[in-house]
Amino acid sequence: MLKNYFKIAWRNMMKSKFFSFINVFGLSVGLACCMLIALYLNYETSYDTQHKHSADIYQMVTDFIKKGSEPIKMPNTPAPMAEAVKRDFPEVLASARLMKLFTDDKTILQYSPATGERKSFLEERGYLTDASFFKIFNYNFIEGNAVNALTQPRTVVISQQLAHKLFGNQPAINKILHVNSNTNGEQDYTVTGVFADSQTPSHIDANFFLSMSGGNIEQFTKQQANDYASNNMFHTYLLLKPGTDPKTLEAKFPAFLEKYAGQTMREMGFKKLQTLLPLREIHLSDRVTTNVTPPASKTYLYVLFSIAVFTLLIACINFMNLSTARSSKRSSEVGVRKVLGAEKSTLIRQFLGESILMTLIAFIISIVITLALVPLFNKVADRNIVLSWTNDGMLLAGFLVMALFTGVLAGSYPAFYLSSFNPVKVLKGKLTNSLAVVAVRKGLVVFQFIISVVLIVASVVIARQMNFMRTTDLGFTREQEIVIPLRTATAKKAYQAFRDDLKVNSRIISVGASYYYPGIFNPSDNSFYREGQNVEEGKRTRMNYVDENFLNTLNIKPLAGRLFSADFRSDTTNSVIINETAAKEYGFASVKDAVGKTIYNNFRNNISPFKIVGVVKDFHYEDLHLPVTPYAFRLTTDNSCSYMIVHARAGNVSDVLKSIESTWKKFNANEPFDYSFLDEDFQKNYKADTRLAAIVRYFTIIAILISCLGLFGLAAFSAEQRTKEIGVRKVLGASVQTIVSLLSIDFLKLIIISVIIASPIAWWLMNKWLQGFAYRQAIDWTIFAYTALIAITIGLITIGSQAIKAALVNPVKSLRSE
């Protein structure tokens, strides 16, 4: 019996190859989209699951609470916090600090083989950590031992990929690396371990770990051994005893902070609250805006999940519409079967079997499509997703269940509808599509185009916002600005001579230097208050230390007062330049009123006065997700800047770079020349938004194609059903244009209804998304006008192709069977 079901199903599919192709292809693409997004969601939710005790590992989060200001949440603590928490609370089995080499965009690693010249490498993703780190986190060591890997000073553990890059196929253990870091200084490190690259993602994307002991940071932590209030630079991780309630432990932290930092915090005018963030939640947590690596957005995952579901729904709707539309072709078969004794349940099984057979074929094709598209999807999503038959067996089983469910869902209405036909009416030829069936079919077309219109609006809004972020005035010049990192003491000492050589180059406008530049992480801040206020009224202000040319090089404009100048000796002592937001936050009546005034910083009752010599126009030192907050510049002349900025004239940049590199080698012969462009560095802050834009754009195109495929099939069927009507109309003188309008108008009405319903839904959804940007481009009516035009044009092309084909058929052929 089962064999007969499938045999009949296969014959019916072959009999209607065109419509079978539309159904199978639509479902295949819909399932493939679902699979790709499911793989992405599985990847994003699997962060840090590889660690044996991941359920008991927590990161300490600090809330800074200051009078009159919103609490600031940071995943950082002071240096001595980790050891003190372990010492004071028996619930804590182990603690470890982790510190990113935050002033290093890249770290210079140099290796001197026994024979040959020293090799230099510029490596990202370097961290400082304690020996206890590997007691908390599980890394698969292929060389060395995790237990004692970082117990000695100046030791380093590297990734398998880095080991191969540095040493080729030679063992890495006990090799000596010369590490030059702006954060930790310049020392030799012994390789004590190599860990295998993990397929499971982690929020700690380390390329190498340096021991906390043996460098500049160790000296700093010794100096701050009793500071539990300031210098919150370390990520602190705790391994709790199994069964420990983190909330119960959190309740003990206020007394702990009062014991170690209460008096100091009162002197500095703020309070702190310590909480615990579970390891498995870090990657998707919105409790902090920054972390070891940027957290992902749950909203983006919900958006992608919705796209996956809706794409599959559109494919299912196509199946249901085409199946019910062509039901009259199967009516005689149903009538004969019923007369011969077939029961309704038998017919339901038959039609459901056909539907499931189609979905199984579609499932097999979708697997092939998914495997083919995974590499391309990885490029778009910037991920390393792999579809493995062994590791993803459960996921594939889930896809199969989803495919079977899709078959039942898509085939249920046609099955019950077809099996309910009255055999007497069917065999007398009195069967017609009921108004209810037609209404359902139209409703489904409207629904799938609502989804398509919402996706089109989303794509347009995201594209406009991305363009806004690329083109909006940031308050400084970002084009033709070349960033050259100064990563070593040698490069920093040579800066002034290097700068003077570059100044004589006619293709270079200006050269400046700073600790930080717009778009990169700046951890430096102070609390300032004006005269007549107290420390509790101080405003958190980001600090940057620059030379006298930096502000001119970036073309940051003064609104009042002046910029730094070598002609004013006092600029190097207690002078400060602030932005206009700082002037407002400090309570000055105007930017002009702020110039010449004194602001104060109180650090542990040591009050330092600073004279405001200038106020600059607000500029975006962070990306447009975040509002501009108080910012200040101080002048430095001690050759400690980490970056040099070269403003080149418009023209052939490659020639300028060759000239700069030649000058660099004159002063830094043993260090690799490296550079980046300021505009590109700033855009890196929008990587997640760019990924979302690309994914939504591609899947919108796919959803529209699937919708059009279904509309194409319905239009073809409608034209087929009205063949003789069209022939009669042509004989009576109807033009091609009239017939095309006749066949198109009903479908175009449905598309227009879809646009009307979808527009407010799309506006609400995208307005919510835009709330994540402090600076955004408003949604205006033109977006919906463009969307309506796009939807109607797509509909006209899809329907019109079939309508024109039907209208051009010779009426003699259409009517000859009469």
C-alpha positions in Angstrom: 0.0 0.0 0.0 2.7 2.4 1.0 4.6 1.6 -2.2 1.5 2.4 -4.3 1.1 5.8 -2.4 4.6 6.8 -3.4 4.2 5.5 -7.0 1.1 7.5 -7.5 2.7 10.5 -5.9 5.7 10.3 -8.2 3.5 9.9 -11.3 1.5 13.0 -10.3 4.7 15.0 -9.8 6.0 14.0 -13.2 2.6 14.8 -14.8 2.9 18.4 -13.5 6.6 19.0 -13.8 6.3 22.8 -13.9 4.3 23.2 -10.7 6.2 20.4 -9.0 9.5 22.2 -9.8 8.1 25.4 -8.2 7.0 23.6 -5.1 10.2 21.6 -4.6 12.5 24.5 -5.5 10.7 26.9 -3.2 10.8 24.5 -0.3 14.4 23.6 -0.9 15.5 27.2 -0.8 13.2 27.9 2.2 14.7 25.0 4.1 18.3 25.9 3.1 17.7 29.5 4.4 16.4 28.0 7.6 19.4 25.6 7.9 21.9 28.4 7.4 20.3 30.7 9.9 19.9 27.7 12.4 23.6 27.0 12.0 24.4 30.6 12.7 22.1 30.7 15.8 23.6 27.5 17.0 27.1 29.0 16.6 26.1 32.2 18.5 24.5 30.3 21.4 27.4 27.8 21.8 29.9 30.3 23.1 32.1 29.1 25.9 30.3 25.7 26.2 33.5 23.8 25.8 34.8 24.4 29.3 34.2 21.6 31.7 32.9 23.8 34.6 31.3 26.4 32.4 28.1 26.3 34.4 30.0 27.4 37.5 32.2 30.1 36.0 31.3 33.8 36.4 32.7 37.1 35.4 32.6 40.0 37.9 30.7 43.1 36.6 31.1 46.5 38.3 28.3 49.2 38.4 29.7 52.6 39.1 27.1 54.7 40.8 27.5 58.5 40.9 25.1 61.1 42.1 23.2 62.8 39.3 24.5 60.3 36.7 23.3 57.1 35.2 25.1 54.0 36.5 28.0 52.9 34.3 28.4 49.1 33.9 31.8 47.6 33.2 33.0 44.0 33.1 36.2 45.1 35.0 37.6 45.2 38.5 40.8 46.5 40.1 43.9 44.3 40.2 43.7 43.0 43.8 39.9 42.1 43.6 40.4 38.5 42.2 42.7 37.3 45.0 40.7 39.0 47.8 37.4 37.5 46.6 39.0 34.0 46.6 40.5 34.6 50.0 37.3 35.9 51.7 34.7 33.7 50.2 34.9 29.9 50.6 32.3 29.5 47.8 35.1 30.6 45.3 37.3 27.7 44.3 39.5 29.7 42.0 39.9 33.2 40.6 41.9 34.7 37.7 42.5 38.0 36.1 42.6 38.6 32.4 43.8 41.8 30.8 43.7 42.6 27.1 46.8 44.3 25.7 44.5 47.3 25.2 47.0 49.8 24.0 48.3 47.4 21.4 46.3 47.2 18.2 48.9 44.6 17.4 51.8 43.2 19.4 55.3 42.8 18.0 56.5 39.2 18.5 60.1 38.5 17.4 61.9 35.2 17.1 65.6 34.7 16.6 66.3 31.2 15.2 69.7 29.6 15.8 70.6 30.4 12.3 69.3 33.3 10.3 67.9 36.8 11.0 65.4 37.7 13.6 61.8 37.4 12.3 59.2 40.0 13.3 55.4 39.3 13.5 52.5 41.7 14.2 50.0 39.7 16.2 46.5 40.6 17.5 44.5 39.1 20.4 47.1 39.1 23.1 46.2 38.8 26.8 47.9 39.0 30.2 46.6 36.5 32.7 47.3 34.6 35.9 48.5 31.0 36.2 45.1 30.1 37.7 43.4 31.0 34.4 43.9 27.4 33.1 42.5 26.0 36.3 39.2 27.7 35.5 39.1 27.4 31.7 39.8 24.2 29.7 42.2 24.5 26.8 43.5 21.5 24.9 47.3 21.7 25.3 49.2 19.9 22.5 52.5 21.1 23.9 53.2 21.8 27.6 51.0 21.4 30.6 48.1 23.7 31.5 48.7 23.2 35.3 52.1 25.0 35.3 52.1 26.8 32.0 52.2 30.3 33.4 53.5 29.8 36.9 56.8 31.3 36.1 57.4 35.0 35.2 57.8 35.9 31.6 56.2 32.8 30.1 53.8 32.7 27.2 51.2 30.2 25.9 50.4 30.4 22.2 47.8 29.0 19.9 48.5 26.2 17.5 48.0 28.5 14.5 50.5 31.0 15.9 53.0 28.3 16.8 52.9 27.1 13.2 53.3 30.6 11.9 56.3 31.3 14.2 58.1 28.0 14.2 56.8 26.0 11.3 56.8 22.3 12.1 59.3 22.6 14.9 58.3 22.2 18.5 57.4 25.5 20.1 58.1 24.5 23.8 61.0 26.4 25.4 61.4 28.7 22.4 62.2 32.4 23.3 60.0 35.2 22.0 60.9 38.8 22.3 57.6 40.6 23.0 57.3 44.4 22.6 54.0 45.8 24.0 52.8 49.3 24.7 50.8 47.8 27.5 53.3 45.5 29.2 56.7 46.7 28.0 59.6 44.9 26.2 60.8 41.5 27.5 61.8 38.0 26.4 59.2 35.3 27.1 59.6 31.5 27.1 57.0 29.5 25.3 55.6 27.0 27.9 52.5 25.8 26.1 50.6 25.5 22.9 46.8 25.0 22.8 44.8 23.6 20.0 42.5 25.8 18.0 38.9 25.1 19.2 35.9 24.7 16.9 33.7 26.0 19.7 33.7 29.8 19.8 34.7 31.7 23.0 34.3 35.4 24.1 38.1 35.1 24.9 39.4 34.9 21.3 43.1 34.6 22.4 46.0 34.1 20.1 48.5 34.1 23.0 48.5 34.5 26.8 51.4 36.3 28.6 52.0 35.6 32.3 50.8 38.5 34.4 54.2 38.4 36.3 57.4 39.7 34.7 56.3 42.8 32.9 55.2 46.4 33.4 51.7 45.5 34.6 53.1 43.4 37.4 54.9 46.5 38.7 51.7 48.5 38.3 49.7 46.0 40.3 52.2 45.9 43.1 51.9 49.7 43.4 48.1 49.4 43.5 48.0 46.3 45.8 45.5 48.0 48.1 43.4 49.9 45.6 40.0 48.4 45.4 38.3 51.5 44.0 40.1 52.8 40.9 42.1 51.4 38.0 39.4 49.0 37.0 41.4 47.4 34.2 41.0 43.7 34.8 38.5 41.1 33.8 38.0 38.9 36.9 36.7 35.3 36.6 35.5 33.2 39.5 35.0 29.4 39.6 32.3 28.7 42.2 31.7 25.5 44.1 29.0 23.4 42.3 25.6 24.2 43.7 26.6 27.7 44.9 23.8 30.3 44.4 25.4 33.3 42.7 22.7 35.6 44.1 23.6 34.6 47.7 27.3 35.4 46.9 26.4 38.7 45.4 24.5 39.7 48.5 27.8 39.5 50.4 29.7 41.9 48.0 28.4 45.2 49.5 30.1 44.4 52.9 33.2 43.2 51.1 33.4 46.5 49.2 32.9 48.5 52.3 35.7 46.6 54.0 38.2 47.2 51.3 37.1 50.3 49.4 34.4 52.1 51.4 36.5 55.1 52.6 38.3 55.5 49.2 35.1 55.5 47.2 33.5 58.1 49.5 36.7 60.3 49.0 36.4 59.8 45.2 32.6 60.6 45.2 31.1 57.3 43.9 29.8 53.9 44.9 30.3 50.5 43.4 28.1 47.5 43.0 29.6 44.1 42.2 27.5 41.5 40.4 28.2 38.1 38.7 27.6 37.4 35.0 27.4 33.7 34.0 30.1 32.6 31.5 27.6 31.2 29.1 25.6 34.4 29.0 28.6 36.8 28.3 28.5 36.7 24.5 24.8 37.5 24.4 24.5 39.7 27.4 23.2 43.3 27.2 24.3 44.1 30.8 27.5 45.6 29.5 28.2 47.3 26.2 31.8 46.1 26.0 33.7 43.0 27.1 36.8 41.0 26.2 35.2 40.8 22.7 32.1 42.8 21.7 28.9 41.1 22.9 26.5 40.0 20.2 23.0 41.5 20.0 20.0 39.3 21.0 17.9 41.6 18.8 19.9 40.6 15.7 19.4 36.9 16.5 15.7 37.4 16.9 15.6 39.2 13.5 17.5 36.4 11.9 15.3 33.8 13.5 12.2 35.6 12.3 13.6 35.8 8.7 14.2 32.0 8.8 10.7 31.3 10.0 9.0 33.7 7.5 11.1 32.5 4.6 10.0 28.9 5.3 6.4 30.1 5.8 6.5 31.8 2.4 7.6 28.5 0.8 4.8 26.6 2.6 2.3 29.2 1.4 3.4 28.7 -2.2 2.9 24.9 -1.8 -0.6 25.3 -0.3 -1.7 27.8 -2.8 -0.6 25.9 -5.8 -1.9 22.6 -4.5 -5.4 24.0 -3.8 -5.4 26.0 -7.0 -4.8 22.8 -9.0 -7.2 20.8 -7.1 -9.7 20.8 -9.9 -7.2 18.8 -12.0 -7.4 16.0 -9.4 -11.2 16.2 -8.8 -12.1 13.4 -11.2 -9.5 11.2 -9.7 -10.9 11.8 -6.2 -14.5 11.2 -7.5 -13.6 7.8 -9.2 -11.7 6.7 -6.1 -14.6 7.5 -3.8 -17.0 5.7 -6.1 -14.7 2.7 -6.0 -14.8 2.7 -2.2 -11.8 4.8 -1.1 -12.3 6.2 2.3 -11.6 9.9 3.2 -8.7 8.8 5.5 -7.1 6.9 2.7 -7.2 9.9 0.4 -5.8 12.2 3.2 -2.9 9.8 3.6 -2.4 9.8 -0.2 -2.2 13.5 -0.5 -0.2 14.0 2.7 2.2 11.3 1.4 2.6 13.3 -1.8 3.3 16.4 0.2 5.9 14.6 2.4 7.6 13.1 -0.6 8.0 16.5 -2.1 9.4 17.9 1.2 11.8 14.9 1.5 13.1 15.6 -2.0 13.3 19.3 -1.1 15.2 18.4 2.1 17.8 16.4 0.2 18.3 19.3 -2.2 18.4 21.8 0.6 21.3 19.9 2.3 23.2 20.2 -1.0 22.4 23.9 -1.2 23.4 24.5 2.4 26.7 22.7 2.0 27.4 24.7 -1.1 26.5 28.0 0.5 28.2 27.6 3.9 31.6 29.1 2.8 29.8 32.1 1.2 27.6 32.5 4.3 30.7 32.5 6.5 32.2 35.4 4.5 29.0 37.4 4.9 28.5 36.5 8.6 32.2 36.7 9.4 32.0 33.4 11.2 33.7 30.0 11.0 30.6 27.8 10.8 31.0 24.2 9.8 28.2 21.7 8.9 29.6 18.4 10.2 27.8 15.1 9.8 29.2 13.9 13.1 29.1 17.0 15.3 25.8 18.3 13.9 23.9 15.0 13.8 21.2 16.2 16.2 20.9 19.4 14.3 20.5 17.6 11.0 17.9 15.3 12.6 16.1 18.4 13.7 16.2 19.7 10.1 14.7 16.4 9.0 11.9 16.7 11.5 11.4 20.3 10.5 11.1 19.1 6.8 8.5 16.4 7.7 6.6 18.9 9.8 6.7 21.4 6.8 5.3 18.6 4.6 2.5 17.9 6.9 1.8 21.7 7.4 2.0 22.5 3.8 0.0 19.5 2.6 -2.6 19.5 5.4 -5.1 22.0 3.8 -4.9 20.5 0.3 -5.3 17.0 1.7 -8.4 17.7 3.8 -9.8 19.9 1.0 -9.4 17.4 -1.8 -10.6 14.5 0.2 -13.8 16.3 1.1 -15.1 16.5 -2.5 -18.5 15.1 -3.2 -18.1 12.3 -5.8 -21.5 12.9 -7.4 -20.8 16.6 -8.0 -17.2 15.9 -9.1 -18.2 13.3 -11.7 -21.0 15.6 -13.0 -18.4 18.3 -13.5 -20.1 20.7 -11.1 -17.1 21.2 -8.9 -15.9 24.8 -8.6 -13.5 26.5 -6.3 -15.6 27.9 -3.4 -15.4 31.5 -2.3 -13.8 30.3 1.0 -11.0 28.5 -0.8 -10.4 31.5 -3.1 -10.4 33.9 0.0 -7.9 31.7 1.8 -5.7 31.6 -1.2 -5.8 35.4 -1.6 -5.2 35.8 2.1 -2.1 33.6 1.9 -0.8 35.7 -1.0 -1.3 38.9 1.0 0.4 37.3 4.0 3.5 36.3 2.1 3.8 39.7 0.5 3.4 41.4 3.8 6.5 39.5 4.9 8.3 40.5 1.7 7.4 44.1 2.1 8.5 44.2 5.7 11.9 42.7 4.7 12.2 45.2 1.8 11.6 48.1 4.3 14.1 46.6 6.7 16.7 46.3 4.0 16.2 49.9 2.9 16.2 51.3 6.4 19.3 49.4 7.4 21.1 50.4 4.2 20.2 54.1 4.8 21.4 53.9 8.4 24.7 52.3 7.3 25.1 55.0 4.6 24.4 57.6 7.3 27.1 56.2 9.5 29.6 56.2 6.7 28.9 59.7 5.5 27.8 61.7 8.5 30.1 64.5 9.7 32.0 63.0 12.7 33.4 66.3 13.7 36.9 65.5 12.4 38.6 64.7 9.1 38.8 61.0 8.5 39.6 60.8 4.8 43.3 60.7 3.8 44.3 60.2 7.5 46.9 57.5 7.8 47.4 55.8 11.2 50.9 54.5 12.0 51.2 52.7 15.4 54.3 53.4 17.5 54.7 50.1 19.2 58.2 50.2 20.7 60.3 52.6 22.8 62.6 53.0 19.8 59.7 54.1 17.5 58.4 56.5 20.2 61.8 58.1 20.7 62.3 58.5 17.0 58.8 60.1 16.6 59.9 63.8 16.5 62.7 63.3 14.0 60.4 61.0 12.0 57.7 63.7 12.1 60.1 66.5 11.1 61.3 64.4 8.0 57.7 63.9 6.9 56.7 67.5 7.3 59.0 68.5 4.4 57.1 66.1 2.1 54.8 68.2 -0.1 52.2 65.4 -0.3 51.7 65.5 3.5 49.6 68.3 5.1 50.2 67.6 8.8 51.5 65.0 11.3 50.3 64.5 14.9 50.5 61.9 17.6 48.3 60.7 20.5 47.6 57.9 23.0 44.3 57.1 21.3 42.4 58.2 18.2 38.7 58.3 17.3 37.1 54.9 16.9 39.3 52.7 19.1 38.9 51.8 22.7 40.0 54.5 25.2 40.1 53.3 28.8 41.5 56.5 30.2 39.1 58.8 32.1 39.0 61.3 35.0 36.3 62.9 37.0 36.2 66.7 36.8 34.2 69.4 38.5 34.2 73.1 38.3 34.9 75.6 41.1 32.1 75.8 43.6 31.2 72.1 43.2 32.5 69.0 45.1 33.9 65.6 44.1 30.4 64.0 44.1 29.3 66.4 41.4 32.2 65.5 39.1 31.5 64.3 35.6 33.3 61.3 34.1 35.4 62.6 31.2 37.4 60.6 28.7 41.0 61.6 28.5 43.4 61.6 25.6 47.1 62.7 25.6 48.3 64.4 22.4 51.1 66.4 20.9 50.5 70.0 19.8 49.8 69.0 16.2 47.2 66.2 16.8 44.0 68.4 16.8 45.1 70.3 13.7 45.9 67.0 11.9 42.4 65.7 12.5 40.9 69.2 11.8 39.1 69.2 15.2 37.7 72.8 15.3 37.9 75.1 18.3 34.7 76.9 19.3 36.3 79.1 21.9 39.8 79.7 23.2 42.7 78.1 21.4 44.4 74.7 20.6 47.6 73.5 22.2 50.8 75.3 21.1 54.5 74.9 21.7 54.5 78.7 22.3 52.7 78.2 25.6 54.9 76.4 28.1 52.1 76.1 30.6 50.2 73.8 28.2 52.5 70.9 29.3 51.6 71.2 33.0 48.0 72.0 33.9 46.2 73.0 30.7 43.3 71.1 29.2 41.1 71.4 26.2 37.5 70.1 26.5 34.6 69.4 24.1 31.4 71.4 24.1 29.5 68.6 25.9 32.0 68.7 28.7 31.5 72.5 29.0 27.7 71.9 29.3 28.0 69.0 31.7 30.3 71.0 34.0 27.7 73.7 34.2 29.3 76.6 32.3 26.9 79.1 30.8 28.6 78.9 27.4 31.7 77.5 25.7 33.2 81.0 25.8 32.5 81.2 29.6 34.4 77.9 30.1 37.7 79.3 28.6 40.1 80.4 31.3 38.2 78.7 34.1 39.6 76.0 36.3 38.3 72.5 36.7 39.4 70.0 39.4 40.2 66.4 39.7 40.1 64.8 43.2 41.9 61.5 43.3 42.0 60.3 46.9 42.0 63.8 48.4 44.8 64.9 46.1 43.2 67.8 44.3 44.6 68.7 40.9 43.6 72.0 39.1 43.4 72.3 35.3 43.0 75.4 33.3 40.7 75.2 30.3 42.5 76.9 27.4 40.1 75.9 24.7 36.7 74.3 23.9 36.5 72.2 20.7 33.4 71.3 18.7 31.9 67.9 19.7 33.2 65.1 17.6 32.4 61.4 17.7 35.3 59.5 19.4 33.0 56.5 19.6 30.7 55.0 17.1 27.2 56.4 16.4 25.5 53.8 18.7 26.7 55.9 21.6 26.1 59.6 22.5 28.9 62.1 22.7 30.0 62.5 26.4 32.6 64.8 28.1 36.0 64.5 26.5 39.3 66.3 27.3 42.8 66.6 25.8 46.1 67.1 27.6 49.4 67.9 26.0 52.3 65.4 26.3 55.9 65.8 25.3 57.5 62.7 26.8 57.5 60.6 23.6 54.9 58.3 25.0 52.2 58.5 22.3 51.1 55.2 20.8 49.9 56.4 17.4 51.1 58.8 14.8 48.5 60.3 12.4 49.5 61.5 9.0 47.1 63.7 7.0 48.0 63.2 3.3 46.9 65.4 0.4 44.3 63.9 -1.9 45.9 61.9 -4.7 47.9 58.8 -5.1 48.0 57.4 -1.5 50.3 54.5 -2.5 53.1 57.0 -3.4 52.7 58.7 0.0 52.8 55.3 1.8 56.0 54.3 0.0 57.6 57.6 1.0 56.5 57.1 4.7 57.8 53.6 4.7 61.1 54.7 3.4 61.4 57.3 6.1 60.2 54.7 8.7 63.0 52.3 7.8 65.6 55.1 8.3 64.6 55.4 11.9 63.2 51.9 12.7 65.2 49.5 10.6 64.4 46.5 12.8 60.7 47.0 13.1 58.0 46.2 10.5 56.2 49.1 9.0 52.4 48.9 9.5 49.6 51.3 8.9 45.8 51.7 8.6 43.4 54.3 7.4 41.3 56.2 10.0 38.1 56.0 8.1 38.4 52.2 7.8 39.3 51.8 11.4 36.2 53.8 12.5 34.0 51.7 10.3 35.2 48.5 12.0 32.9 49.5 14.9 29.9 48.7 12.7 31.0 45.2 11.8 27.9 43.6 13.5 25.6 46.1 11.7 27.3 45.5 8.4 26.8 41.7 8.9 23.2 42.2 9.7 22.6 44.5 6.7 24.2 41.9 4.4 22.4 38.9 5.8 19.0 40.7 5.7 19.7 42.0 2.2 20.5 38.5 0.8 17.6 36.8 2.6 15.2 39.5 1.6 16.1 38.8 -2.0 15.6 35.1 -1.5 12.2 35.7 0.3 11.1 37.9 -2.6 12.2 35.3 -5.2 10.2 32.6 -3.4 7.2 34.8 -3.2 7.5 35.7 -6.8 7.9 32.0 -7.7 4.5 31.3 -6.0 2.9 34.3 -7.7 4.3 33.1 -11.0 2.8 29.7 -10.5 -0.6 31.1 -9.5 -0.6 33.5 -12.5 0.3 30.6 -14.8 -2.5 28.5 -13.4 -5.0 31.4 -13.6 -4.1 32.0 -17.2 -4.4 28.3 -17.9 -7.9 28.2 -16.3 -9.1 31.2 -18.4 -7.6 30.1 -21.7 -11.0 29.8 -23.5 -12.2 33.1 -21.9 -9.1 34.8 -23.3 -9.7 33.2 -26.7 -13.3 34.4 -26.8 -12.3 38.0 -25.7 -9.6 38.1 -28.5 -12.1 37.0 -31.1 -14.4 39.7 -30.0 -11.6 42.3 -30.4 -9.9 42.6 -27.0 -6.4 43.9 -27.2 -3.3 42.4 -25.6 -3.1 45.3 -23.1 -6.8 44.7 -22.1 -6.2 41.0 -21.5 -2.9 41.6 -19.6 -4.8 44.1 -17.4 -7.6 41.6 -16.8 -5.2 38.9 -15.6 -3.0 41.2 -13.6 -5.4 43.4 -11.7 -6.6 40.9 -9.1 -3.0 40.1 -8.1 -1.9 43.7 -8.1 -4.8 44.5 -5.7 -3.4 41.9 -3.3 0.1 43.4 -3.5 -1.2 46.9 -2.8 -3.2 45.5 0.2 0.0 43.9 1.4 1.9 47.2 1.2 -0.8 49.0 3.1 -0.8 46.4 5.9 3.0 45.9 6.0 4.0 49.6 6.1 3.0 50.4 9.7 4.3 47.0 10.9 7.7 47.7 9.2 7.8 51.2 10.6 7.3 50.0 14.2 9.9 47.2 13.9 12.6 49.3 12.3 11.9 52.3 14.6 12.6 49.9 17.5 15.9 48.8 15.8 17.0 52.4 15.2 16.7 53.1 19.0 20.0 51.3 19.3 21.7 54.2 17.7 22.2 57.5 19.5 22.4 59.1 16.1 20.2 57.9 13.3 18.4 58.8 10.1 14.7 59.0 10.6 12.3 56.8 8.7 10.4 59.0 6.2 7.6 58.5 3.7 10.0 58.0 0.8 11.0 54.6 2.1 7.5 53.3 1.9 7.0 55.0 -1.5 10.1 53.2 -2.8 9.0 49.9 -1.2 5.5 50.1 -2.8 7.1 50.9 -6.1 9.5 47.9 -5.8 6.8 45.5 -4.7 4.4 46.6 -7.5 7.1 46.5 -10.1 8.2 43.0 -9.0 4.5 41.9 -9.0 4.0 43.3 -12.5 7.1 41.6 -13.9 6.1 38.3 -12.3 2.4 38.3 -13.3 2.9 40.2 -16.5 5.2 37.6 -18.0 2.5 35.0 -17.8 -0.3 37.4 -18.7 1.5 38.5 -21.9 2.2 34.9 -22.8 -1.5 34.0 -22.4 -2.6 37.1 -24.3 -0.4 36.4 -27.3 -1.7 32.8 -27.7 -3.6 32.3 -31.0 -7.3 32.3 -30.2 -7.8 29.5 -32.7 -5.6 27.2 -30.6 -7.5 28.3 -27.4 -11.0 27.5 -28.9 -10.4 24.6 -31.2 -11.5 22.0 -28.6 -14.9 23.7 -28.6 
